[in-house]
Structure formats: C-alpha cells, structure tokens
Amino acid sequence: METKREFFLECYKLGIIKFGRFTLKSGIESPFYVDLRPLASDPKILKHLADYLLEMLPLDNFDLICGVPYAALPMATAMSLESYIPLIIKRKEAKTYGTKKLIEGIFKKGQNCLLVEDVITSGKSLIETIAEVEQEDLKVSDIVVVLDRQQGGKELLESKGFRVHTLFNIMEVCEILRTENMLDTEEIKRITDFLAGNKIHFEKERKLPYEEKLKLTSHPSARKILEIALKKKTNLIASADVTTTAELLNLAEKVGPHIAALKTHIDIITDFDFDKTILPLRDLAEKHNFLLMEDRKFADIGSTQEMQYSYGLYKISSWADLITSQVIGGYRSLDYFLNSGVVAILSMSSEGCLTDSNYFQEALKVAETHPNVIGGVSQKSIGKSLLLFTPGVNLSAKGDGKGQQYNTPDYVFNSLHTDFIIVGRGIYKAPDTEKAALEYKIAGWEAYLKSI
C-alpha cells in the first residue's frame, strides 16, 4: 500500500476538498469545503481507506461497526468486509411503518459499537448519534473519523470520555498540498485564521478589463483579438458548424460585423477547396475585422500535430489565427503551433465529460507556462494570465438534450470571469442569424461591462 501521504493525494484527485469561499449549513463562510462522498465511487480507494482506518483501532474491543449516515455508510461497510466485524445501519430517521426501527441489523444488548464518521466539525451531531445508538442498549466507546476539520469536535467528544481516532486533520492535508504546490501560503493563512475563530475577509476577485489584459500579453494573436474586442465592442465568437462552403461564407458575411472571431470545424465542410473556401473566408475576415479560430482540438504527439497543422488538405497553419488543442500530449506537444495562438482545452461543457478537476489543474499548469498558449476553453475561472474562452453560452441557458450544458452571458462573465463567449446553435440555427449575432454581441458586451 502507498504511504498515507500518497493515499491522501489519490483521494484529493477525486475532489474531496475544495478551497475558496463556501457558505456552510450553519451560514458561516468557510475558506474550504469537505465532501468525502466521492471516495465511495472508487473501490480501490475505498478499500485502502478501510485498511487505514482499521489499522488505527484496537479491533478486539468492538462487536459491531456503524457508519453515521450517509457519507460514512460505504466506509463502514468496507471496514466490516475487511475486519469481519458485523455491520449495523443507523437510519437518519426511524421508519414510520413496519418495525419502525432506527437501527437495522443483528445485534445484542450490551455490545460495543464502533462509530465511523467521514468528517468531524463541532461534534454535536455525533453526540446526538451516540445517544440514539445507546438507546438500543449498545455501548459506544470509540469513534473513527477520516478528516477532522479542527473546529472543536474531537475535543468535545474526548471531554465526554470517548476515544476519537482521526486519519487526517485539515492542517495536515494543507501542509501536504502546500508541499505539492497545490495550495499557496495565502490560502493556508486564511484557513489558519478561520480555525482560530478570526473573521475571514474574502476579497472579490476583480475581473481585468481588456485594456489591462492587453498590457499582460505579448502574443500577437492575443493582442489582436483584444484590440478587435475593444474596437468593435464585442466579445462574441460564433461557431460556424455548417457543412458547405456556401453556408460558411454566408454565415461569415452575416455575423462578421458583430464578432471578434469565427470558430470553424473546417473538416466538416463537404465541398472543401482551399482556393474556394479559405481564400474568400480570409477576405471576409479582413473585411469585417474578425479572426479565424479553427477548432481542430489537436490531441496527439508533437510531430504528428505539426503535420496535421501545416500539411494535408486544410493547411491550417496558413490561415488560422487561433487553434484549439488538447494538452493531453504534454507541454512539448504544443511547440509546433508557431503561426497561431493556441487555445488550450482545459474543460468541456458536455455532461459527463472526463476533464475532471485533476486534469484541469494539470492542463492549466501547461497552459500558463507555454509561450504559444494565449488562453483556455473552460467552464471555470482560469486566472488572469490567460484569456478565457467559454463555450456552451446561450441566452436561454437550457441544454440541448444531447449532453450540452448552457450558461448565460451574465453568468459566465460574473462568475467565471470569462473573456470571450462562444455561441453556436443560438446563432447559426436562428431564423435570422444576423439578428441573433447582434443580440449576443450586445448581451455579451453588457455582461462584460457589468463584470468590471
């Protein structure tokens, strides 16, 4: 089995602890939020967790195991399977029918029951749980907890004579994350102040206006799209998901005056011809002052991506101002996109996508340090050093029934600090594409102005 530190980092990848600004059930604002329920979805981690918890305990002392509902139930079940100590189940509320039991399972009066809890905060809910278990003439002497939030719960229980065994506490995991460069000293200080009972002041992160973004970037493509945004008062990128050259050029002509960029999937054009498709498209881009963004989503080793980018039928490097690329190939895979600004795919807007929190963090590290990358496609904020391109934007904010999840312009600018919105069907499927593009241009610009 891996070390305890390695085990925690595996757990952390599942998103069990989040740092930021959270309102707890009590109404108190906390700089961190703990949710261990995702651990139950990984059988290997759940088994290892059970082993770690059992290692801390004098197992001969216990006749029964009981998980505090609901998050600790899978943990208690795994511990029972590993130790062969019988499991009982405590309901949150007694049944109103049948036997009306609060405790389910086979047990005898006087047996000693080990309580399993995922997180301990004040300890008050555990005191209530212990009382309910003891009403069944069972004894509780020990509680085992995965994470102690260090807010007095452990001390309260120990003052009442219970033995509390904790696998981790919040400052211990903060130190692990700090040494892995996953948590900075400012965040740790905020957590320390919070645990000490000091009032925490959360400063609202200020969204940078385009003028300030211009000062932070030197990449020609990034500067150009920001300059277009300011000149045309638009942050709209229209998706041209059409299948013929005529449709593509017609759409570009109609929406061109209102957009900062036109996003293409050039390989779906069924009658593609470089001279008849790309050359007039470039003319329209120059006429209406917008960039061309080829949504190729490159996802291969660097040498292959170089050939896909520069050669073949589409010769993307010769005309695309911006291109999208996955970062799954690693840092060096992005070295070959020399003529275009790279927009890295950091997360996707489709339901059930696999760009989880761990992938997002690793991909963001690559994007922030690679000179060819000007921004990222993401459904969450990515900081100030990159431009944020957010897809899945629709004025109605409804899904399409095919897994696409939509957000409104107001939401993405105020909550995610978006820089550019990407709109597809809301424009090209509209009865009047030019009118729809104008509506999104106005809505996007007004949302941007409100956000700064």
N, C-alpha and C positions, 0 to 999 in steps of 0.2 A: 504494500500500500504506500502511496505517496505520503510525503510529510504533511503535517497539519496545515502548514502554510500553503503548500501546493494544492491541498484539498480545498482550502478556502477560495483560492484563485479560480479553481474549476467551478465552484459554486457561484462566484461573483459573475462569471460569464453568463449565467442564466438570468442576471438582472435582479438579484435578491436585495440589493441595497442601491438606492438612488440618492444622489446628493443634489441639493438645490434649495428650493423653497416649497414646503409642503404644509398643509393645514391638517393637523391630526384630528381624530374623533373628538378630542376634548376641546377643539377650537384653537389650541396653541399652534403657532407656526414653528416648524422644526426645520433645521438645515439638512436633515436626512430622513429617509423613509425606508423601512424594512418590510419586505414581504417574502417569506420563505416558501410560499406555496409552490413556486416553480420547481423546487427540488424534487417534488413528488413525480415530476414528469420525466426524470432521468433515473432509470432503475439502478444504474451503476453508482451514481452519486448517492442515491437513497440508501443503498446497501452499505456503502462506505460510511455514510453518516451514522447509520445504526451501529456499526462497529466502533466508531469513535465514541459515541455516547455510552455504549456498554462498557468500554474499556475504563471509563471513569468511575464505575459503580461497584459496590460490594454486592454482587448478584445474589449471593446466598441469602441476603436479607429480605428478598421480595418474593411474594407469592403470585402477584398479579402486576400487569402493566396497563396503564390507562392513559390515552392521549387526550389532551384538552382540545375540544372541538374548536375549529375544524382543521386548521393547518397542521396540527400535531398528530392527527389520526394516522396518516400514512407513515410517519416516523415511528409511532408506537407499534404499528403493525409490523414494520420491518424489524424492529428490535425484538418483538415477540418471535418472529420466524427465526432470527439468528440465535436467540438465547433459549428458546423453548419455554419461556415463561408465559403462562396463559394471558390472553388479552381480554380486557373488558372494555366496553364502549360506553362513554357517558354522552347522553343526549344533551343538546343545548336546553331543551325544554322537555318535560315529561309528556308522553303521549296522552292525548285526551280520549283515547279509546283503548279497547283491549285490556292489557295488564297495566297500562298507564305507568310503565317503568321509566325511571330516569337513567338507570344503569342497566345495560344489556350484557349478557354473558353468564358464565357459570362461575360462581364464587361462594365462599362460606364466610360466615360471620367471624370477625377477628383476624382475617387475613391482612397481610401488609401489602399495600398497593403503591407502586412507583408511579408518580405522575410525570408525564412527558409534555413539555411546552416548547413552542418554537421561539417565542420572543418574550422577555420579561421587561416590563416598564415600571409601573408603580407597585405591582404585586397584588393589587386589590382584587382583580378578577380571579387570581389564583387562590386567594383566601376564600372567596366565595365557592370556588370549585372544590376545594378541600372539604369545606363544610358539607357540601352536597354528597360527596363520596362517603364521608364519615357518618352521614345519616343512614347509610346502608350497613352500619356496624363494621365498616372496614377501617383499617388504620393507614394513615399517610405519615411517613417519616422523611421521605426524600423526594425532591423534585429535580429533574434533569432538564436543562434548558440549552437550546442551541446558541442563542445570542442574547446577551444582557445589554440592554440599552443604557445601563448605568444611571438610572434615574430613581434609585432607591428601593426598587422591588426586591432585590436579593437581600438587602439589609433588613427590610421589613419582615420577610419570611424567616430569616435567621434569628431575628429578635423574638420570634414566637416559637423557636425551638426546632424549626425544620432545617434539614440539610439541603442546600441548593448547590447543584453541580452545573457549571456553565462551560460550554465548549469554547465560546468566544465572547469577548465583550467589544463594545463599539470602538474604544480607543485602540484596542489590539488590532482590529481589522483596518482602522485608519492608518496605523503605522505600516501594516503590510502593503496597503495601497500606495502610501507615500513612497516607500522604497521601490515600488514598481512604476513610479511616475504616473500613477493613475489618480492621484489626489494631491492638490497643492497645499502649501502651508497656510494660505489664507482660509481655505475651506476647513482645514483641521482646527485653526484658531476659532472659527465660527462655531464648530461643533463643541470644542472645549468650553467656550463661553456659554453655550446653550446648556451643557451639562452642569455647569457651575451655577445655573439659575440666573445668569445675566441676560438682559434683554438683547435680542438679536435684531440688528438693523439690516434689512435686505434692501440693497440698492437696486432699483430697477435698471437693468442694462439698457443703455441708450443706443438706439439704432443710429448708425452713421449715415448721414446724407451722402448722396452720390458725389458731391464736391469733395468730401473728406475721403471717400473711397478712392477717388482719383489720385489723391496725394499718397496713398499707401501702395499703389501698384505701378509697376513699370512695364508690364507685359502689354504689347501693342493691341492685342485683341481685347483685353480687359479695359484698357483706356478708351478704345474705340466705342465699345458698347455703352460705357458710362457717358461718354460725350454725346452719343446718339440719344440716350435717355434724357439727358438734360436739354438738348436742343429741341427734341420732338415732344418732351413731356410725356414719355411713355416708358413703361417697364414691361410691356407685353411682348411675349414670344408666342407666335401662332404655330401650331403643329399642322403641317401640310400632309396629312395621312391620306393622300389621294393616289390613284393608281395609273394615271395617264399624264403625259406631258401637257396636254391642253388644260386639264384640270389644275395642274400645278401652276402653270403660268397665269391662268385666270385667277386663281386664288391669290397669288403673289401680287397681281395688279390691283385687286380689290382691297386687300388688307395692308398692302405696303405702306400707305401713308400713316398708319396707326401703330406700327410695330417697331420694336427695336431689333428683332431678329425673326427669321423664318426657319422653323425646325423641320428638316426633311428626313424621310426614310427613303433615300434615293433608290435602294434596291427593290422597292415595291412598284416602281414605275415600269409598266409592262412594255412600253414602246420607247425605252430609254435610248437616246442617241446623244452623244456628248455635244455635238455642234447644235442640235435642235433643242436640246433640253437645258444644258448647263449654260451655254453662251447667252441665250435670251434671259435666263434666270439671273445671271450676273448683271445683265443690263438693267433689269428691273430693280435689283438690289441697289445699284448705283443711282438709278432714277429716284427711288423713294427713300434712299439713305437707311437701309437696314442690313444687318449681317446675315450670312447663311450659316446655319448650325446643323451639321449632319449628325443625326442621332444614330450613329453606327454601333455604339456600345461595344467597342473593341474589347475582347476578352481572351487574349492568347499571350504566348511568349513574345518578347520584343521583336525578334527578327521576323516573325510571321505578321505581326501587326504593322511593321514597316512596309511589307509588301502589300498588305491589304489597304494601307493608307495611300501609298504612292503609285501603285500599278493597277493592272486589271482594267476592267471596263469603265469604272467610275472615276479613277484618278482623283480621289478625294482631296489629296494634298494640294491640288492645283486650284481649288475653288472654295473650299470650306474655311470660313473664318474661325469657326468653333467646331469641335467634335466632342462627342461623349465617349468615355471609356470606363470600363470597369477597372478596378485596381487589383483584381484577383491575381494577376500575373506578377504583382510586386512593383517596387519602385522603378527598377530598370526597364520594365516593360513600357514605361511612358516616355522614354528617352527619345523615341524616334518621331514624335509628332512635332516637327520643327516649324511648320508653316501655320499651324492653327493653335488657338488657345484650347487647352484640354479642360473639359467639364467632367469631373470625376463622378461616377455613380456611387454615392455613399449610402443611399437607402432608396427604396422604391415605394410607390403609392398603392400597389396592388395588395389586396387582402391575402394574408398567409405567406408573404414574401419571406425569403430566408436571410435578408440583410438585417441580422439581429444586432443587439447592442454591442457585442464584442466585435463583429465585423465592422460596424460603423466606426468604432473608436480606432481600430487598426487602419482602416481605409482613410480616415481623417488625418492620421499622422502622416501618411504618404502624401496626401493632397496638400497639406500645409507646408511641406518641405520641398516638393518637386517644382523646379522653375517653370515647367511647361503647363502646370495646372493653374488656372485662374479662378476656379470655383468648383462647386459641387451640386449635384442633384440630390435633394434630401427632403425628408418630411419633418426634419427637426433643425434647430439652430446649429450653425457651424462656426460661430465666432466671427471676428471682424477682419481677419486677414484674407478671407476668400469671399467671392461673390456667391450668393445662394440662389440657385435656380429651383423653383418649386413647381413640380407638375401636379396634375390632379386638381386643378383650380377650376371651379365652376360657380357661377352666381347662384345656382340653386342648391349647391352643396349636397347633392344626392348622389348615391352610387349608380352604376350602370347595370347592376345585376350580373356582371361578369368579374367581380372582384375589384374593380376600380373604385377607390375611395376618394371623394371630392372634398375640397376645402374652399371657403370663400376668400376673396382677396383681403378683406378686413382681418380675417383670422390669421392668414399666413404672414401678413406684414406686421401685425401687432404681437403675435405670439411666437412666431418663428424668426422674425427679423429677415424675412425674405428680401431679396434684391430684384429678382425678375420672376414673373409668373408665367407658366407655360399652360396655354389653353388649346385644347384640341377640338373635340366634338362640339363644345359650346360655340365655336366659330364655324368650322368647316361643314358642320351638319345643320347650321342655322338656315332658315329660309332666305335671309338676307345677310350674307357673310360680311359685307362691308359695314352694315349697321351693327352687327354683333361685335365686330372688331373694335368699332368706335366705343361701344358700351363697355367693353372690357378695358380698353385703354383708359377711359375716364375713371372707371371703378378702381383700377389698379393704381392710377396716379393719386387719386384722392386717398386711398388707403395708405399709400406711401407717405403722403404729406402728414396724415394724422399720426403715423408711427414715429415721426421725427420731431 
